[in-house]
């Protein structure tokens, strides 16, 4: 399984990097120079900058964060999930990465949870938990001979009240959706809900270039096995041949692989996280996502991340949280600025 081989190598490298950073007493460089990062990139920089001091995720229960979603109740409370084999649970963090408690998701299994997304259904906030990771591009069907499938679990978002809410509760799965891709199994870690259409958008991870897929999202599809339809190649996302567009090369040919996505609540921006960078795609009025993803994105300059895995917009779409797998991990909050200097 070639996919697993490179992941093991990447994990070993990240362990060494993390160990070094722990010994050094930090999880990101002590100084972050946005202008230097932007001036060294051939891609335009998005007007985002760090908002205050970064936080840190340090609780061992969150050693393999693979998805983030900001709650609809507060812009500084986030839900997180762990990677494959973890508990079927949602973990609540504050904006600095401090662990506040968990909510067990009953009726769900964590095969390879990779992404979270929030949306409204019948006027109430819900969360999509995406069990869509597939390192070997093969997920077992119910019986021999069936095509592989992946699963989405949809839950009503637990209400969050108070500065330090008492959680350790349970939430039932409202409905689940199984689906396959029209062109065969795909590894995927990037999923978001389009607020304009209510549909799910997914970007394949290992295909070169990545492919954008579309899938309906509604409880009436709970008893069906759906097919995620191809929309278009994500031509704007830098790939290995675009070495001059990649801000760093610490993951070599894997730097372009995407690990998370979110769409702002106004439907005008999509943030895509890769191992090598954070990218912002902007969509004009009456423009499709296929057209938006075909354009060159802007670089969102961030400090070093050992293994970038998760991001999420705040409900107002003005700020973006980004974090990494492993502990300790930085919890970055980047705020869209009205004006920022444009490097020469």
C-alpha positions in Angstrom: 0.0 0.0 0.0 2.1 2.9 -1.4 -0.2 5.5 0.3 0.5 4.1 3.7 4.3 3.9 3.1 4.6 7.7 2.5 2.3 8.5 5.4 4.5 6.4 7.7 7.5 8.2 6.5 5.7 11.6 6.9 4.7 10.6 10.5 8.3 9.7 11.4 9.5 13.0 10.1 6.7 14.9 12.0 7.6 13.0 15.2 11.1 14.3 14.9 10.0 17.8 14.2 7.5 17.8 17.0 10.2 16.4 19.4 12.6 19.2 18.4 9.9 21.8 18.9 9.0 20.4 22.4 12.6 20.5 23.4 12.8 24.0 22.1 9.8 25.0 24.2 7.6 26.1 21.3 5.3 24.8 18.7 5.8 27.6 16.1 8.7 29.9 15.4 8.8 32.7 18.0 8.5 35.3 15.3 6.3 35.3 12.3 7.0 37.7 9.5 4.0 37.8 7.2 5.6 40.2 4.8 8.7 38.0 4.3 6.5 35.0 3.6 4.4 37.0 1.1 7.4 38.6 -0.6 8.9 35.2 -1.2 5.8 33.8 -2.9 5.0 34.3 -6.6 1.3 34.0 -5.6 -0.7 37.0 -4.3 -1.2 37.0 -0.6 -4.7 37.2 0.9 -5.2 40.0 3.4 -5.2 37.8 6.5 -2.9 38.2 9.5 -2.5 36.5 12.9 -5.1 37.8 15.4 -3.3 38.1 18.7 -1.1 35.3 20.1 -1.6 31.8 18.8 -3.0 29.2 21.1 -1.9 25.6 21.6 -3.7 22.2 21.6 -1.9 20.2 24.4 -4.5 17.7 25.7 -3.5 14.1 24.8 -7.2 13.4 23.9 -6.6 15.5 20.8 -3.4 14.0 19.5 -4.7 13.4 16.0 -7.0 16.3 15.1 -8.3 15.9 11.6 -11.3 18.3 11.4 -12.5 21.6 12.8 -15.8 23.5 12.8 -16.6 26.7 14.6 -19.8 26.4 16.6 -22.8 28.4 15.5 -23.2 29.6 19.1 -19.9 31.4 19.4 -17.0 32.4 17.2 -14.4 31.3 19.7 -15.6 27.7 20.4 -14.8 25.0 18.0 -15.6 21.3 17.5 -12.8 19.0 16.6 -12.5 15.3 15.7 -9.7 12.8 15.8 -8.4 10.7 12.9 -8.9 7.0 12.1 -9.6 4.7 15.0 -10.4 7.5 17.4 -13.5 7.7 19.6 -16.8 8.6 17.7 -16.9 11.9 19.5 -16.9 15.6 19.1 -14.4 17.5 21.2 -15.0 21.1 22.2 -12.1 23.6 22.2 -11.9 27.3 23.0 -10.2 29.7 20.5 -6.8 29.1 22.1 -7.0 25.3 21.7 -8.0 24.6 25.4 -10.0 21.3 25.7 -13.4 21.9 27.2 -15.1 18.5 27.0 -16.5 16.0 24.6 -19.8 14.8 23.2 -20.2 11.1 22.3 -21.8 10.5 18.9 -24.1 7.5 19.3 -24.8 5.4 16.3 -21.5 6.3 14.6 -18.2 4.5 14.0 -14.9 6.2 13.4 -13.3 4.4 10.6 -11.4 7.4 9.3 -13.0 10.7 10.3 -11.4 13.5 8.3 -13.6 16.5 8.2 -16.3 18.6 9.8 -18.8 21.1 8.4 -21.7 23.1 9.9 -25.0 24.0 8.2 -28.6 24.8 9.0 -31.4 22.2 8.6 -35.0 23.3 9.4 -33.6 26.4 11.1 -31.4 24.5 13.5 -27.5 24.2 13.3 -26.2 20.7 12.3 -22.8 19.2 11.9 -21.6 16.9 9.1 -19.0 14.4 10.4 -17.2 13.1 7.3 -15.9 9.5 7.5 -14.2 9.9 4.1 -10.5 9.0 4.6 -9.3 6.2 2.3 -5.5 6.0 2.2 -5.6 2.9 0.0 -8.4 4.2 -2.2 -10.5 1.2 -1.1 -13.2 1.1 1.6 -15.0 -2.2 2.2 -18.7 -2.5 1.1 -21.3 -4.4 3.0 -20.9 -7.5 1.0 -18.3 -8.9 -1.4 -18.7 -7.5 -5.0 -20.2 -4.2 -4.0 -18.3 -0.9 -4.8 -16.6 0.8 -1.9 -18.5 3.5 0.0 -17.9 6.2 2.6 -20.2 7.6 5.2 -21.4 11.0 6.4 -22.9 11.3 9.9 -25.2 14.3 10.5 -26.0 15.4 14.0 -27.8 18.4 15.5 -25.2 20.7 17.0 -25.2 20.5 20.8 -26.0 23.9 22.4 -23.0 25.5 24.1 -23.6 27.8 27.0 -21.3 29.4 29.5 -17.6 30.1 29.5 -16.7 26.5 30.4 -19.7 24.3 29.6 -20.1 20.9 31.2 -20.3 18.5 28.3 -19.5 14.8 28.5 -22.9 14.1 27.1 -24.2 12.2 24.1 -25.8 13.2 20.8 -27.6 10.8 18.4 -27.0 10.7 14.7 -29.9 12.5 13.0 -29.2 10.7 9.8 -26.3 9.2 7.8 -25.5 9.1 4.1 -23.4 6.6 2.3 -22.0 7.4 -1.0 -19.5 6.4 -3.7 -17.6 8.5 -6.3 -18.7 8.2 -9.8 -15.2 7.4 -11.0 -14.2 4.9 -8.2 -12.8 5.1 -4.7 -11.1 8.3 -3.7 -9.1 9.4 -0.6 -10.6 12.7 0.6 -10.1 15.0 3.5 -11.7 18.2 2.2 -15.4 18.7 2.5 -17.7 21.8 2.9 -21.3 22.8 2.6 -22.2 25.3 -0.1 -24.6 27.8 1.8 -26.2 28.8 -1.5 -27.3 25.4 -2.7 -27.1 23.3 0.5 -25.0 20.7 -1.4 -21.7 19.2 -0.2 -18.5 19.9 -2.1 -15.5 17.6 -1.8 -12.0 17.7 -3.2 -10.0 14.5 -3.8 -6.6 14.4 -2.1 -4.3 12.2 -4.1 -5.4 12.8 -7.7 -3.3 15.1 -9.7 -4.9 17.6 -10.3 -7.5 17.3 -7.6 -11.1 16.7 -8.6 -14.1 18.7 -7.2 -17.2 16.5 -6.5 -20.8 17.4 -5.5 -23.3 15.6 -3.4 -26.8 16.3 -2.1 -27.3 16.7 1.7 -30.8 16.0 3.1 -32.4 13.3 5.4 -34.4 11.9 2.5 -31.2 10.4 1.2 -30.5 8.4 4.4 -31.6 5.1 3.0 -29.9 5.4 -0.4 -26.3 4.9 -1.5 -25.6 8.2 -3.4 -23.0 8.9 -6.1 -20.8 12.0 -5.7 -20.7 13.6 -9.2 -17.6 15.0 -10.8 -17.8 18.7 -11.2 -14.4 19.8 -12.5 -10.7 19.6 -11.9 -9.4 22.1 -9.3 -7.0 23.6 -11.7 -6.1 26.6 -9.5 -4.6 24.6 -6.7 -0.8 24.4 -7.2 0.4 20.9 -8.0 3.9 19.4 -8.2 4.7 20.9 -11.6 4.0 24.4 -10.1 7.0 24.3 -7.8 7.5 28.0 -8.1 4.0 28.5 -6.6 4.6 26.3 -3.6 5.8 28.5 -0.6 7.8 25.6 0.8 8.9 22.1 -0.1 9.1 20.4 3.3 6.7 17.7 2.1 8.3 17.4 -1.4 5.8 16.2 -4.0 3.1 15.8 -1.4 3.0 19.5 -0.5 0.1 20.1 -2.8 -2.2 17.4 -1.2 -5.2 19.0 0.4 -6.2 18.1 4.0 -9.2 20.4 4.8 -11.6 22.9 3.3 -14.3 25.3 4.4 -16.6 27.8 2.7 -17.5 31.1 4.3 -21.1 31.7 5.4 -21.7 34.2 2.6 -20.6 31.6 0.0 -18.0 33.9 -1.5 -14.7 32.3 -0.2 -13.3 28.8 0.1 -10.2 28.1 2.1 -8.3 25.0 1.2 -5.5 23.7 3.4 -2.6 21.6 2.0 0.5 20.1 3.6 2.4 23.0 2.2 0.2 26.1 2.5 -3.3 27.6 3.1 -5.0 28.9 0.0 -8.0 31.2 -0.5 -10.3 30.9 -3.5 -12.7 33.8 -4.0 -16.0 33.5 -5.9 -17.6 36.4 -7.8 -21.4 36.9 -7.9 -23.0 34.5 -10.3 -19.8 32.5 -10.6 -19.8 28.7 -10.1 -17.4 27.0 -7.7 -16.0 25.2 -10.7 -15.1 28.6 -12.2 -13.8 29.8 -8.8 -11.5 26.8 -8.3 -10.1 27.2 -11.8 -8.6 30.6 -10.9 -5.3 31.1 -9.1 -5.9 31.2 -5.3 -4.3 33.6 -2.9 -1.8 32.5 -0.3 -2.9 32.8 3.4 0.5 33.3 5.1 0.8 31.2 8.2 3.6 30.2 10.6 5.1 26.7 10.4 2.7 23.7 10.8 4.2 20.3 11.4 1.3 18.5 9.7 -1.5 20.9 8.6 -4.8 19.0 9.0 -7.8 21.2 9.8 -9.2 24.7 9.3 -12.6 26.5 9.7 -14.1 29.9 9.1 -15.8 31.8 11.9 -19.6 32.3 11.3 -19.0 35.9 10.0 -16.4 34.6 7.5 -13.9 37.2 8.6 -11.5 34.9 10.6 -10.0 31.5 9.9 -8.7 28.9 12.4 -6.0 26.6 11.3 -4.3 23.8 13.2 -2.0 20.8 12.9 -2.0 17.1 13.9 0.0 16.0 16.9 0.6 17.6 20.2 1.4 20.2 21.1 -0.1 21.9 18.0 -0.6 25.6 17.3 -4.1 26.9 17.1 -3.9 29.8 14.7 -6.6 32.5 14.3 -6.1 34.7 11.2 -8.3 37.8 10.7 -9.1 39.4 7.4 -7.7 42.9 7.5 -9.1 45.9 5.7 -5.6 47.0 4.5 -2.3 45.2 4.7 0.9 46.2 3.0 1.5 44.5 -0.3 5.2 43.4 -0.5 7.1 44.5 -3.6 
